């Protein structure tokens, strides 16, 4: 039996006692993916991106493995929640304007020691100071470098619109501002090259575009490696005891790890391996997180309808943001309906072998966003559910 039909047999057997919709994580695949991230990081610790996991039990599982250290969070409220739960190294990847959370951070020595906040503007420091509400704890700070590739004299920009800080001089200037300001300590730098780490370079049926992406990413890696090293030298001249330089993402782990200036790698999607991470030449992962919808109708020959399933991912709208029917193989959407809010017709010859109540397994597009749809993940080992663990949503936490 080939891998995918064998997986379907395992998943159906493991969840036969459970009604869909359900979400699962195949722990054998999760652990294999974790090992691959560590291998590609080549000795540098992997910081787990929590937005790609959104389940405390699985964050703990990853961090218990050799080669993983620390969490990269996505909101300040989440950071404090994780720190209160016992995670002692939480790097907030995005600036915050959550005044109440900053007040809590500044008033609690445990939280202040565990959480590092992101800054790329002097005004953000002023907002934090204005939010202290009497709290005097020192705030740990990380600066973010803009990693975008600029071409044609700056007229062409490739990369996410994130930090305004691009040059060594700009980073060093803000570093001096942090160093001079009482109540703050600069401890790290972050540079996320999303146009390399988060863009597949082997698009099925699109060889010319794939080659163009590979050429762009090669140029981007070379440019960034030089500039990142210069930035790190400039900032260390101001703050010699800088604790970490974070970079990378699932799609660029080995390339970023090869830079001497980088001390740790961020990755999270590579644990679940959603469908957007199928199209890479740099690694091959195993789909670990899936969800199942039940067959509720059989409208005709070669078609079934499942309940719900319309779980689009964030980002620029497009077909690649939709989940894909995965098991049984050979099902496809109706072009007129796609993945629906309350029902989803699926076409293809495998539909004729499905009965009312059977499960159709899907892969979602972006890793942790699946957990915003389900309050529980069923953890599968072999052909058994060995645990049921809450997602963030299952713990009553919705941070965005």
Number of C-alpha atoms within 10 A of each C-alpha: 7 6 8 13 13 11 17 19 15 18 25 19 15 19 19 14 9 12 13 20 18 20 21 22 23 25 22 15 20 23 18 14 22 25 18 17 28 21 14 21 25 14 14 20 20 33 26 28 28 25 20 25 25 24 23 18 16 21 19 13 15 24 19 11 13 13 19 25 21 22 28 26 26 21 22 28 22 21 29 24 14 21 19 13 10 12 20 18 19 28 28 26 24 18 19 19 13 14 17 14 20 25 20 19 30 23 18 14 15 16 25 22 17 22 25 26 26 22 24 23 17 13 10 15 20 11 15 23 22 13 20 19 15 11 17 18 20 17 26 20 23 29 26 27 26 21 30 24 20 14 11 7 7 9 7 11 13 17 17 14 10 15 19 14 19 16 16 18 14 16 23 22 17 20 27 15 16 22 15 11 12 12 17 19 19 25 20 24 26 24 23 26 26 19 21 28 23 18 19 19 26 19 17 10 8 10 12 11 14 18 14 12 19 19 12 16 21 13 12 21 20 11 15 19 18 12 17 26 15 16 21 22 16 20 24 15 14 16 20 12 11 17 13 15 20 26 30 26 28 24 28 28 29 21 19 28 23 15 16 10 20 22 19 24 30 28 28 26 24 28 31 28 27 24 20 20 25 19 17 20 12 16 17 15 20 19 20 24 27 24 25 26 24 22 23 18 18 18 10 11 11 16 21 26 21 26 21 16 26 16 18 21 19 12 9 8 10 10 11 16 18 22 25 19 22 20 21 19 16 13 21 19 17 14 10 7 11 18 25 16 12 10 19 23 27 26 20 16 15 17 24 14 10 18 14 13 14 18 26 27 24 20 23 28 24 24 26 24 18 26 22 16 17 18 18 19 26 23 22 22 17 15 16 17 22 12 10 14 17 19 25 22 17 17 13 10 14 13 12 8
